[in-house]
Amino acid sequence: AQMFGGISRERVRQLETQAIKRLKHPARAKKLAELRDYLEE
């Protein structure tokens, strides 16, 4: 397996999948929107 910053490509893909699932979670999405609004001020 090719290494990417010491992490296997498969592991990176797993983390991406987890991140996408979390981003689609409504409560988390609301928090992200609030954070984005705060950062844009």
CHARMM-style PDB file with segment names, atoms N, HN, CA, C and O in Angstrom:
ATOM      1  N   ALA     1       0.846  -1.201   0.000  1.00  0.00      PROA
ATOM      2  CA  ALA     1       0.000   0.000   0.000  1.00  0.00      PROA
ATOM      3  C   ALA     1       0.880   1.250   0.000  1.00  0.00      PROA
ATOM      4  O   ALA     1       1.844   1.344   0.759  1.00  0.00      PROA
ATOM      5  N   GLN     2       0.540   2.183  -0.843  1.00  0.00      PROA
ATOM      6  HN  GLN     2      -0.244   2.106  -1.460  1.00  0.00      PROA
ATOM      7  CA  GLN     2       1.306   3.434  -0.899  1.00  0.00      PROA
ATOM      8  C   GLN     2       1.001   4.257   0.352  1.00  0.00      PROA
ATOM      9  O   GLN     2      -0.156   4.378   0.756  1.00  0.00      PROA
ATOM     10  N   MET     3       2.031   4.813   0.954  1.00  0.00      PROA
ATOM     11  HN  MET     3       2.971   4.714   0.626  1.00  0.00      PROA
ATOM     12  CA  MET     3       1.833   5.596   2.167  1.00  0.00      PROA
ATOM     13  C   MET     3       1.600   7.060   1.831  1.00  0.00      PROA
ATOM     14  O   MET     3       2.196   7.599   0.899  1.00  0.00      PROA
ATOM     15  N   PHE     4       0.730   7.690   2.597  1.00  0.00      PROA
ATOM     16  HN  PHE     4       0.246   7.251   3.354  1.00  0.00      PROA
ATOM     17  CA  PHE     4       0.411   9.099   2.384  1.00  0.00      PROA
ATOM     18  C   PHE     4       0.548   9.786   3.731  1.00  0.00      PROA
ATOM     19  O   PHE     4      -0.368   9.749   4.553  1.00  0.00      PROA
ATOM     20  N   GLY     5       1.697  10.415   3.953  1.00  0.00      PROA
ATOM     21  HN  GLY     5       2.441  10.445   3.285  1.00  0.00      PROA
ATOM     22  CA  GLY     5       1.946  11.055   5.238  1.00  0.00      PROA
ATOM     23  C   GLY     5       1.930  10.058   6.378  1.00  0.00      PROA
ATOM     24  O   GLY     5       1.494  10.383   7.482  1.00  0.00      PROA
ATOM     25  N   GLY     6       2.404   8.838   6.121  1.00  0.00      PROA
ATOM     26  HN  GLY     6       2.758   8.574   5.224  1.00  0.00      PROA
ATOM     27  CA  GLY     6       2.455   7.817   7.156  1.00  0.00      PROA
ATOM     28  C   GLY     6       1.121   7.118   7.367  1.00  0.00      PROA
ATOM     29  O   GLY     6       1.000   6.270   8.251  1.00  0.00      PROA
ATOM     30  N   ILE     7       0.122   7.463   6.567  1.00  0.00      PROA
ATOM     31  HN  ILE     7       0.220   8.152   5.849  1.00  0.00      PROA
ATOM     32  CA  ILE     7      -1.201   6.842   6.683  1.00  0.00      PROA
ATOM     33  C   ILE     7      -1.510   6.151   5.362  1.00  0.00      PROA
ATOM     34  O   ILE     7      -1.313   6.733   4.296  1.00  0.00      PROA
ATOM     35  N   SER     8      -1.989   4.928   5.424  1.00  0.00      PROA
ATOM     36  HN  SER     8      -2.150   4.454   6.290  1.00  0.00      PROA
ATOM     37  CA  SER     8      -2.304   4.216   4.192  1.00  0.00      PROA
ATOM     38  C   SER     8      -3.465   4.895   3.470  1.00  0.00      PROA
ATOM     39  O   SER     8      -4.322   5.524   4.092  1.00  0.00      PROA
ATOM     40  N   ARG     9      -3.474   4.755   2.158  1.00  0.00      PROA
ATOM     41  HN  ARG     9      -2.779   4.244   1.654  1.00  0.00      PROA
ATOM     42  CA  ARG     9      -4.522   5.360   1.341  1.00  0.00      PROA
ATOM     43  C   ARG     9      -5.900   4.889   1.795  1.00  0.00      PROA
ATOM     44  O   ARG     9      -6.860   5.660   1.796  1.00  0.00      PROA
ATOM     45  N   GLU    10      -5.990   3.613   2.180  1.00  0.00      PROA
ATOM     46  HN  GLU    10      -5.210   2.987   2.179  1.00  0.00      PROA
ATOM     47  CA  GLU    10      -7.258   3.048   2.640  1.00  0.00      PROA
ATOM     48  C   GLU    10      -7.743   3.771   3.894  1.00  0.00      PROA
ATOM     49  O   GLU    10      -8.929   4.072   4.032  1.00  0.00      PROA
ATOM     50  N   ARG    11      -6.815   4.044   4.802  1.00  0.00      PROA
ATOM     51  HN  ARG    11      -5.852   3.800   4.690  1.00  0.00      PROA
ATOM     52  CA  ARG    11      -7.165   4.738   6.045  1.00  0.00      PROA
ATOM     53  C   ARG    11      -7.651   6.151   5.743  1.00  0.00      PROA
ATOM     54  O   ARG    11      -8.617   6.627   6.341  1.00  0.00      PROA
ATOM     55  N   VAL    12      -6.970   6.818   4.807  1.00  0.00      PROA
ATOM     56  HN  VAL    12      -6.185   6.431   4.322  1.00  0.00      PROA
ATOM     57  CA  VAL    12      -7.377   8.166   4.415  1.00  0.00      PROA
ATOM     58  C   VAL    12      -8.801   8.124   3.872  1.00  0.00      PROA
ATOM     59  O   VAL    12      -9.622   8.985   4.187  1.00  0.00      PROA
ATOM     60  N   ARG    13      -9.086   7.109   3.049  1.00  0.00      PROA
ATOM     61  HN  ARG    13      -8.419   6.409   2.793  1.00  0.00      PROA
ATOM     62  CA  ARG    13     -10.416   6.989   2.457  1.00  0.00      PROA
ATOM     63  C   ARG    13     -11.468   6.764   3.542  1.00  0.00      PROA
ATOM     64  O   ARG    13     -12.562   7.326   3.478  1.00  0.00      PROA
ATOM     65  N   GLN    14     -11.136   5.943   4.533  1.00  0.00      PROA
ATOM     66  HN  GLN    14     -10.248   5.486   4.584  1.00  0.00      PROA
ATOM     67  CA  GLN    14     -12.065   5.694   5.642  1.00  0.00      PROA
ATOM     68  C   GLN    14     -12.368   6.983   6.400  1.00  0.00      PROA
ATOM     69  O   GLN    14     -13.516   7.262   6.746  1.00  0.00      PROA
ATOM     70  N   LEU    15     -11.319   7.760   6.651  1.00  0.00      PROA
ATOM     71  HN  LEU    15     -10.386   7.534   6.370  1.00  0.00      PROA
ATOM     72  CA  LEU    15     -11.504   9.020   7.379  1.00  0.00      PROA
ATOM     73  C   LEU    15     -12.352   9.991   6.575  1.00  0.00      PROA
ATOM     74  O   LEU    15     -13.185  10.704   7.134  1.00  0.00      PROA
ATOM     75  N   GLU    16     -12.138  10.021   5.247  1.00  0.00      PROA
ATOM     76  HN  GLU    16     -11.461   9.442   4.792  1.00  0.00      PROA
ATOM     77  CA  GLU    16     -12.945  10.897   4.391  1.00  0.00      PROA
ATOM     78  C   GLU    16     -14.409  10.495   4.453  1.00  0.00      PROA
ATOM     79  O   GLU    16     -15.292  11.347   4.553  1.00  0.00      PROA
ATOM     80  N   THR    17     -14.668   9.175   4.392  1.00  0.00      PROA
ATOM     81  HN  THR    17     -13.951   8.483   4.311  1.00  0.00      PROA
ATOM     82  CA  THR    17     -16.041   8.676   4.445  1.00  0.00      PROA
ATOM     83  C   THR    17     -16.699   9.062   5.766  1.00  0.00      PROA
ATOM     84  O   THR    17     -17.853   9.491   5.791  1.00  0.00      PROA
ATOM     85  N   GLN    18     -15.960   8.908   6.859  1.00  0.00      PROA
ATOM     86  HN  GLN    18     -15.023   8.560   6.838  1.00  0.00      PROA
ATOM     87  CA  GLN    18     -16.478   9.287   8.180  1.00  0.00      PROA
ATOM     88  C   GLN    18     -16.786  10.774   8.228  1.00  0.00      PROA
ATOM     89  O   GLN    18     -17.829  11.188   8.735  1.00  0.00      PROA
ATOM     90  N   ALA    19     -15.878  11.567   7.702  1.00  0.00      PROA
ATOM     91  HN  ALA    19     -15.031  11.232   7.290  1.00  0.00      PROA
ATOM     92  CA  ALA    19     -16.045  13.019   7.721  1.00  0.00      PROA
ATOM     93  C   ALA    19     -17.286  13.426   6.942  1.00  0.00      PROA
ATOM     94  O   ALA    19     -18.047  14.288   7.382  1.00  0.00      PROA
ATOM     95  N   ILE    20     -17.491  12.800   5.775  1.00  0.00      PROA
ATOM     96  HN  ILE    20     -16.872  12.100   5.418  1.00  0.00      PROA
ATOM     97  CA  ILE    20     -18.652  13.120   4.944  1.00  0.00      PROA
ATOM     98  C   ILE    20     -19.935  12.752   5.682  1.00  0.00      PROA
ATOM     99  O   ILE    20     -20.904  13.511   5.663  1.00  0.00      PROA
ATOM    100  N   LYS    21     -19.943  11.591   6.331  1.00  0.00      PROA
ATOM    101  HN  LYS    21     -19.156  10.974   6.346  1.00  0.00      PROA
ATOM    102  CA  LYS    21     -21.131  11.178   7.092  1.00  0.00      PROA
ATOM    103  C   LYS    21     -21.427  12.185   8.193  1.00  0.00      PROA
ATOM    104  O   LYS    21     -22.583  12.539   8.429  1.00  0.00      PROA
ATOM    105  N   ARG    22     -20.367  12.649   8.872  1.00  0.00      PROA
ATOM    106  HN  ARG    22     -19.429  12.361   8.681  1.00  0.00      PROA
ATOM    107  CA  ARG    22     -20.555  13.613   9.953  1.00  0.00      PROA
ATOM    108  C   ARG    22     -21.078  14.935   9.417  1.00  0.00      PROA
ATOM    109  O   ARG    22     -21.935  15.569  10.033  1.00  0.00      PROA
ATOM    110  N   LEU    23     -20.558  15.347   8.263  1.00  0.00      PROA
ATOM    111  HN  LEU    23     -19.862  14.832   7.763  1.00  0.00      PROA
ATOM    112  CA  LEU    23     -20.988  16.618   7.685  1.00  0.00      PROA
ATOM    113  C   LEU    23     -22.462  16.571   7.301  1.00  0.00      PROA
ATOM    114  O   LEU    23     -23.155  17.587   7.342  1.00  0.00      PROA
ATOM    115  N   LYS    24     -22.941  15.373   6.925  1.00  0.00      PROA
ATOM    116  HN  LYS    24     -22.378  14.547   6.892  1.00  0.00      PROA
ATOM    117  CA  LYS    24     -24.340  15.231   6.516  1.00  0.00      PROA
ATOM    118  C   LYS    24     -25.279  15.142   7.714  1.00  0.00      PROA
ATOM    119  O   LYS    24     -26.496  15.246   7.560  1.00  0.00      PROA
ATOM    120  N   HSD    25     -24.714  14.950   8.912  1.00  0.00      PROA
ATOM    121  HN  HSD    25     -23.725  14.866   9.037  1.00  0.00      PROA
ATOM    122  CA  HSD    25     -25.538  14.866  10.116  1.00  0.00      PROA
ATOM    123  C   HSD    25     -26.110  16.254  10.405  1.00  0.00      PROA
ATOM    124  O   HSD    25     -25.350  17.213  10.540  1.00  0.00      PROA
ATOM    125  N   PRO    26     -27.442  16.379  10.504  1.00  0.00      PROA
ATOM    126  CA  PRO    26     -28.085  17.699  10.593  1.00  0.00      PROA
ATOM    127  C   PRO    26     -27.608  18.559  11.761  1.00  0.00      PROA
ATOM    128  O   PRO    26     -27.347  19.748  11.579  1.00  0.00      PROA
ATOM    129  N   ALA    27     -27.491  17.982  12.954  1.00  0.00      PROA
ATOM    130  HN  ALA    27     -27.703  17.016  13.102  1.00  0.00      PROA
ATOM    131  CA  ALA    27     -27.067  18.770  14.114  1.00  0.00      PROA
ATOM    132  C   ALA    27     -25.659  19.311  13.898  1.00  0.00      PROA
ATOM    133  O   ALA    27     -25.363  20.464  14.215  1.00  0.00      PROA
ATOM    134  N   ARG    28     -24.801  18.458  13.353  1.00  0.00      PROA
ATOM    135  HN  ARG    28     -25.041  17.522  13.096  1.00  0.00      PROA
ATOM    136  CA  ARG    28     -23.430  18.865  13.101  1.00  0.00      PROA
ATOM    137  C   ARG    28     -23.384  19.920  11.997  1.00  0.00      PROA
ATOM    138  O   ARG    28     -22.598  20.865  12.063  1.00  0.00      PROA
ATOM    139  N   ALA    29     -24.225  19.752  10.992  1.00  0.00      PROA
ATOM    140  HN  ALA    29     -24.864  18.985  10.938  1.00  0.00      PROA
ATOM    141  CA  ALA    29     -24.276  20.714   9.888  1.00  0.00      PROA
ATOM    142  C   ALA    29     -24.681  22.083  10.425  1.00  0.00      PROA
ATOM    143  O   ALA    29     -24.154  23.110   9.998  1.00  0.00      PROA
ATOM    144  N   LYS    30     -25.631  22.086  11.374  1.00  0.00      PROA
ATOM    145  HN  LYS    30     -26.060  21.252  11.721  1.00  0.00      PROA
ATOM    146  CA  LYS    30     -26.075  23.346  11.969  1.00  0.00      PROA
ATOM    147  C   LYS    30     -24.922  24.007  12.718  1.00  0.00      PROA
ATOM    148  O   LYS    30     -24.718  25.217  12.616  1.00  0.00      PROA
ATOM    149  N   LYS    31     -24.169  23.204  13.472  1.00  0.00      PROA
ATOM    150  HN  LYS    31     -24.334  22.221  13.555  1.00  0.00      PROA
ATOM    151  CA  LYS    31     -23.012  23.737  14.193  1.00  0.00      PROA
ATOM    152  C   LYS    31     -21.985  24.307  13.225  1.00  0.00      PROA
ATOM    153  O   LYS    31     -21.413  25.370  13.468  1.00  0.00      PROA
ATOM    154  N   LEU    32     -21.755  23.594  12.126  1.00  0.00      PROA
ATOM    155  HN  LEU    32     -22.220  22.731  11.929  1.00  0.00      PROA
ATOM    156  CA  LEU    32     -20.796  24.061  11.122  1.00  0.00      PROA
ATOM    157  C   LEU    32     -21.258  25.376  10.513  1.00  0.00      PROA
ATOM    158  O   LEU    32     -20.449  26.272  10.275  1.00  0.00      PROA
ATOM    159  N   ALA    33     -22.555  25.493  10.262  1.00  0.00      PROA
ATOM    160  HN  ALA    33     -23.213  24.764  10.455  1.00  0.00      PROA
ATOM    161  CA  ALA    33     -23.096  26.719   9.681  1.00  0.00      PROA
ATOM    162  C   ALA    33     -22.896  27.891  10.652  1.00  0.00      PROA
ATOM    163  O   ALA    33     -22.529  28.993  10.246  1.00  0.00      PROA
ATOM    164  N   GLU    34     -23.146  27.631  11.942  1.00  0.00      PROA
ATOM    165  HN  GLU    34     -23.445  26.736  12.272  1.00  0.00      PROA
ATOM    166  CA  GLU    34     -22.947  28.671  12.956  1.00  0.00      PROA
ATOM    167  C   GLU    34     -21.480  29.071  13.027  1.00  0.00      PROA
ATOM    168  O   GLU    34     -21.157  30.255  13.126  1.00  0.00      PROA
ATOM    169  N   LEU    35     -20.593  28.082  12.977  1.00  0.00      PROA
ATOM    170  HN  LEU    35     -20.855  27.120  12.897  1.00  0.00      PROA
ATOM    171  CA  LEU    35     -19.162  28.351  13.027  1.00  0.00      PROA
ATOM    172  C   LEU    35     -18.731  29.161  11.812  1.00  0.00      PROA
ATOM    173  O   LEU    35     -17.939  30.096  11.928  1.00  0.00      PROA
ATOM    174  N   ARG    36     -19.258  28.793  10.643  1.00  0.00      PROA
ATOM    175  HN  ARG    36     -19.901  28.033  10.549  1.00  0.00      PROA
ATOM    176  CA  ARG    36     -18.914  29.498   9.408  1.00  0.00      PROA
ATOM    177  C   ARG    36     -19.380  30.951   9.487  1.00  0.00      PROA
ATOM    178  O   ARG    36     -18.647  31.864   9.107  1.00  0.00      PROA
ATOM    179  N   ASP    37     -20.596  31.159   9.979  1.00  0.00      PROA
ATOM    180  HN  ASP    37     -21.191  30.418  10.288  1.00  0.00      PROA
ATOM    181  CA  ASP    37     -21.120  32.527  10.124  1.00  0.00      PROA
ATOM    182  C   ASP    37     -20.228  33.332  11.071  1.00  0.00      PROA
ATOM    183  O   ASP    37     -19.934  34.502  10.825  1.00  0.00      PROA
ATOM    184  N   TYR    38     -19.808  32.685  12.154  1.00  0.00      PROA
ATOM    185  HN  TYR    38     -20.047  31.735  12.354  1.00  0.00      PROA
ATOM    186  CA  TYR    38     -18.950  33.349  13.141  1.00  0.00      PROA
ATOM    187  C   TYR    38     -17.610  33.737  12.520  1.00  0.00      PROA
ATOM    188  O   TYR    38     -17.103  34.836  12.745  1.00  0.00      PROA
ATOM    189  N   LEU    39     -17.044  32.817  11.733  1.00  0.00      PROA
ATOM    190  HN  LEU    39     -17.456  31.924  11.550  1.00  0.00      PROA
ATOM    191  CA  LEU    39     -15.739  33.068  11.114  1.00  0.00      PROA
ATOM    192  C   LEU    39     -15.819  34.149  10.044  1.00  0.00      PROA
ATOM    193  O   LEU    39     -14.842  34.856   9.796  1.00  0.00      PROA
ATOM    194  N   GLU    40     -16.986  34.278   9.408  1.00  0.00      PROA
ATOM    195  HN  GLU    40     -17.780  33.703   9.609  1.00  0.00      PROA
ATOM    196  CA  GLU    40     -17.136  35.251   8.326  1.00  0.00      PROA
ATOM    197  C   GLU    40     -17.314  36.672   8.848  1.00  0.00      PROA
ATOM    198  O   GLU    40     -17.087  37.635   8.116  1.00  0.00      PROA
ATOM    199  N   GLU    41     -17.720  36.808  10.111  1.00  0.00      PROA
ATOM    200  HN  GLU    41     -17.904  36.026  10.705  1.00  0.00      PROA
ATOM    201  CA  GLU    41     -17.937  38.149  10.676  1.00  0.00      PROA
ATOM    202  C   GLU    41     -16.643  38.940  10.787  1.00  0.00      PROA
ATOM    203  OT1 GLU    41     -16.655  40.084  11.242  1.00  0.00      PROA
TER     204      GLU     41
END
